[in-house]
Amino acid sequence: MAAVTETDAAPAAALVRAQDEALFATALFAPEPGRARLLTLYAFDVELSRAALPARRGDTGPMIALMRLQFWRDTVEDAFAGAPPRAHEIAAPLHALIASGGLAREAIEALLDAYEREITSAAELEVAFDAWAEQRFGVLVGLAGQALGAETQAVAVLAGQALARAFVLRNAGAMMAAGATVPGLGRRALLSERTAAEAVPAFAQAGLDALANARAQRKALARKATPALLPLWRAEHDLHAALAAPKRVGDGLPTPPKIARALGLGWRTLSGRW
């Protein structure tokens, strides 16, 4: 499997660090060349999120977001077709990663489709949350495993459910402020202390249950898959925080101290007990 070098992935690393420092920290625990490959994948996901964000917030209509998403669809198509890479600091290493056979085409297309659903059918995520969680977060876990040359499919769906719920709870306040539907909860679930106290605990507990079920299958994975599952550390923190103080979700969840994050991720990497 050809390597995407640290130099190739430097812009991807900078982008991931700027947009999601906690996710960036998990990738650092992957040995090279897996680290560069993982950061390239995560930067691709960040770019998809940035393409979809204006439409999700209502800043623009869906057409502009879909045009931005199409750039990445074309980039993926070019890589699989053997066309030259595009002159873009994230598209170029992504092209190299795909060309090396590191990522499955159907999985990448599923991730692109998940973002398209966010752009065109955001209201449907309320009633199709589990399917969206699998397609958006579970697929990303599977791709992360592929980027490391490891198999994560045994736990990808369950991990995706935990990650999706943590993502929603962590960003619920920002979604509400933008007037957007909060996937799986709806806006009304967080508009009062009563509804928050009723809706949030069950939602968070479902994420913790999925995480526990994923961990029950941990022995099915090779140790080299561990960095792909390290984002579950932050997810677990957020799910417990929401469960402990559901009324605070709309105001934002507490961020774990960096030293606690470093120690937690380090221990999980060494032990393989993500």
N, C-alpha and C positions, 0 to 999 in steps of 0.2 A: 504494500500500500504506500504510494508516494506521499511524501511529507509536504505539508504547508509549513514553511519555515517561520521562525519567530519574526524575521524581518517582513515577510509577506503579511503576517497577521498583526503587525504593529498598529495599523489604523483600526483594525477590528478590536484589538484589546483596548485602545483608547476610547472607542465608542461605547463598548460595554461598560467600562469603568465609569464613564461619565453618566450613563443612563441608569445603570443598575449595579452599584458597587458591591452589593451582597452577592449577586450572581457572578460578577467578575472574580470575587474572592474564591468561589467554589472551583472555578476553572484553574486557578493557580495550583491546585493540589493534583492536577493531572500531569504526569511526566511528559516531556517532549518526545515525539512530535504531537502527542495527543492534545497537549495544552493549546497549541496554535490552531489545531483543527477544531477544538471545542469552542475557542473564542471566535473563530470564523463563523461557526454555526450560530452562536449566540448573537453575533453582530447582525447576521442575516435576519434573525428573529426580531431584533431591535428595529431594523430598517422596516420590516413589515408592520410592526406596531406603529412606527412613526408615520408610515404611509396611511394607515387606517385612522389614526387618532383624530385628525380634523373632522372627519365625517362622524365619528363616534360622539364628539363633543358638540356637533351641530355647527361648527365654524364654517363648514362648506357642505355642499351637497355630495352625494356619493360618487358623482362622475369623476371629480378630481382625484379622490382616493383610489378609485378603480384604475385610473390611468397610471397612478404611481405603482399600484400593485402589479399592473401589467408589465411594467419595466422589469420587475423581478421574475415574473413568469417567463418573459422573453430571455432573461439572463439564464435561467434554469434550462430552458429549451436549447439555447445556444450551447451550453456546456455538454448536454447529453448528445447533441448533434455533432459535436466536434468543431463547432465554429470558433473563431478567435474570441478571446475574452474581451469584455467591454472595459473601457478606460474609466474605471470607477474603483475607489480604494477598497470597497467591500465586495463588489461584484467580481473583481479579479481573483482574490484568494478563494472565493466561493466557487468560481469556475474551476480552479485548480483542484479543490476538494472534491467536487462532483466528478471531474474528469479522471481522478485517481480511482474512482469506483468506491468512494467512501460513504456515499449516501444513496439510499434507495429512492428512485424517482417517484414511486407511488406515495411514499411518506412525505416527500417534499411537496408534492401536489396537494396532499391532504392538508398540510399546514397552510398553504396558500389559500385553499378553499375555506379553511376555518376563518381566516382574516376577511375573506370576501363575505362570509356570513355576518361578521360583525359590522361590516360596512352597509350591507343591503338589507339585513334581516335582524337587526339588533333586538327588536321587540320579541322575536321568536326564541331568544336565548333564555327567556324566563321559563318557557315550557319545555325547552330542549336542552337544559343545562348539562346533563350528563353526556349527551352526544357531543356538545361543544367542548366540554372539558377533555374528553378523550381525544378529539380531533386537534385541539389547540395545544394542550399541555401533555397529554399522553404521547402523542406523536413526537413532540419535541424530546421527550425522555428517550424514546426509541431511536431518534436520530442522534442524540448525544452518545448513546451507546455505540452506534455505528461509527461515529467519528473517532471513538476510542478503540475501534476494532473489537468491540465486546457486544454481547447479546443482552438486551434489557427488556425484551418483549414480555417476559414472564411477569413483570411487575409494572409495565408501562401504563396500562389502563388505570390501575389502582393509584399509582403515583400521580398520574394526571388529575385524578379526582381530588386528591389532597392538595396539589399545587394550585388547581383552579380555585378551590374554595379559599385558600389562603390569599391568593391574588385578589379575589373579589373583596374579601374583608379588609385587606390592606389598602385598597384603593376606593372603597365605598364612598368615603367622604368627598373625594375628588369627582367621582362619577355623579354624586348627588348635586354638587356645586355646579356641574356642567349641565344639569337637567337631564342626564342620561339615565336609562334604566340600569339598575344594578343586577347583573345576571344572577339568576337563582334566588334573588331576594325581592326584586322590584323596588321602586323608589319608596313606596308607602311603608315597606317593612322597616325603614330607618327614620321615618318622619316623626315618630313619637317614642317616648321611653317604653311605653307598653308594647308596641309592636316590635321594637328592637329586642326587648326582653323575651318575646315569644319566638321570633324568627331566627335570631342570630345563634343562640345556643344549639339548636338542632342542626343548623347549617354547618357550624363549626365541628360539632361532634361527628357528623357524617364524614368530614374530612379526616378527622383523627381515626375513625374506624377504617377508612380506606388505607391510611398510612399503616395502621397496625396489620391489616391483611396483606399489604405489600411486604412488610418486614417478615411476615410469617413464611414468605417464599424466598427470602434472601439467599438461602443456600443454593438456590437454582442458578445464581449468577456467579460469574468469575470475579475475582478480586479487582481486576482491571476495569470493571464496570463501575466501581465505587464513585469516581468523580462525577459521573452522569447523574447519580442519585443524591449528591450532596446538597442540591437546592432544597431538599426535603427538610434540612435542618431549620432553615428560615421559615418554611411552611409550618412546621410543628410549633415553632415559637409563636407565630401569628395566630394559629388556630387555638392554642391554649390561652393566649391573651384575650382573644375575642370571647372565648367561653367564660373566662373569669370576669370580664367586664363588658357585657354585650352592649350596654348603653353608650360606651365610648367609641364604638366602631365608626360612627359617622364623623367623629372628631379626629380620627387617626389612631392607629395602634402604636405602642411604644417600639422604638428601634432597639434591638439588642446591642449592648456595648461591643465595640470592635474586638476587645481582648477576649470577651466571651465567645464571639464568633470564631476568632482564630483558634482558640483552644478547642472549641466544639468541633470545628471542621478538621482540625489536625487529629484529634482523637478518633474521629470516624474514619478518616483516611487510613490511619495506622491499623485500626482494628477491623476495618471493613464492615462495621456495624452502623451503616448509615441510617 
